[in-house]
Amino acid sequence: MEQLAIAETHSPEEFALDVRSVAAALQVSPTTIYKYGFNREINAADERQRRNAVIAGGVIEQNFFKGEIRKLAEELEKERERSKGLVGRIAIMEANAARLGFDPEEMYKPILKPVRTMSRAGATTGAGRKRIRRF
């Protein structure tokens, strides 16, 4: 009975509750277990173990999802704080633009693409071009 009580609290994979497994754990013959009617007790313990395993599995899954929800809520709060910080920085940039005499709305206009009508391939610019001095 002690073996059955211990086995009920564990999963069926850890402690199998059938007549042969219990007989092997107790080092007795399975015939002895059948002779004294302990097989009914073993079958009842097996049923309780399976019922507890299903409940335990649901609890484990529920705890997992609670942890996932908590982690996602923390990430969401971090992103909200980051967003608030960026909004604050944009407000400061607009205030500085107005203070310096620029129109803050000009900051939101897209940047024009550079003019690329003529190829500059092979042209030397800057330090690559040598200057010839004439006096």
Sequence and secondary structure as in RCSB ss.txt:
>XXXX:A:sequence
MEQLAIAETHSPEEFALDVRSVAAALQVSPTTIYKYGFNREINAADERQRRNAVIAGGVIEQNFFKGEIRKLAEE
LEKERERSKGLVGRIAIMEANAARLGFDPEEMYKPILKPVRTMSRAGATTGAGRKRIRRF
>XXXX:A:secstr
 HHHHHHHTS TTTS  SHHHHHHHHT  HHHHHHTTHHHHHHHHHHHHHHHHHHHHHHHHHHHHHHHHHHHHHH
HHHHHHHHHHHHHHHHHHHHHHHHTT  GGGGGS       SS  TT   GGGS      
